[in-house]
Amino acid sequence: MERQSARHVDLESVVREMQPPTDDDVPMTLDWQPLDTKEKLLAYLAGINDARERARVR
């Protein structure tokens, strides 16, 4: 029996319905923390890089 995904997402239809960003749009982390300053963004990326390095060393 072939395994199928529980939900199919049609990327073209999602993109077609997207609205352009507004002046107050900012990137968000997966836990909905806003990355609304350069310092927050760089700290977030540093955390990702640190986690990758720790995983690589194991």
C-alpha positions as CSV (number, residue, x, y, z in Angstrom):
1,M,0.0,0.0,0.0
2,E,1.4,3.4,-1.0
3,R,1.7,6.0,1.8
4,Q,0.0,9.3,0.9
5,S,0.3,12.6,2.7
6,A,-2.6,13.5,4.8
7,R,-2.9,16.9,3.2
8,H,-1.9,18.1,-0.3
9,V,-0.9,21.7,-0.7
10,D,-1.1,23.2,-4.1
11,L,1.7,25.8,-4.0
12,E,0.6,27.6,-7.1
13,S,-2.8,28.4,-5.6
14,V,-1.3,29.5,-2.3
15,V,1.1,31.9,-4.1
16,R,-1.6,33.1,-6.4
17,E,-3.7,34.2,-3.4
18,M,-0.9,35.8,-1.4
19,Q,-1.1,39.5,-0.8
20,P,2.1,41.6,-1.2
21,P,3.9,42.5,2.0
22,T,2.9,45.6,3.9
23,D,5.3,48.2,5.4
24,D,4.9,46.7,8.9
25,D,5.5,43.0,7.9
26,V,8.4,41.4,9.6
27,P,9.8,37.9,9.5
28,M,8.7,35.6,12.4
29,T,10.3,32.6,14.0
30,L,8.4,29.2,14.1
31,D,7.2,30.1,17.6
32,W,5.9,33.5,16.4
33,Q,8.6,35.7,17.8
34,P,9.1,38.7,15.6
35,L,12.5,39.3,14.1
36,D,11.9,43.0,13.8
37,T,15.4,44.3,14.4
38,K,18.8,43.5,12.9
39,E,20.0,42.4,16.4
40,K,17.1,39.9,16.9
41,L,17.6,38.4,13.4
42,L,21.4,38.0,13.9
43,A,20.8,36.5,17.4
44,Y,18.3,34.0,15.9
45,L,20.6,33.0,13.1
46,A,23.5,32.6,15.6
47,G,21.3,30.3,17.6
48,I,20.6,28.2,14.6
49,N,24.3,28.0,13.7
50,D,25.2,27.1,17.3
51,A,22.7,24.2,17.3
52,R,24.0,23.0,13.9
53,E,27.6,23.0,15.3
54,R,26.6,21.2,18.5
55,A,24.8,18.5,16.4
56,R,27.8,18.2,14.1
57,V,30.3,17.7,16.9
58,R,28.3,14.8,18.5
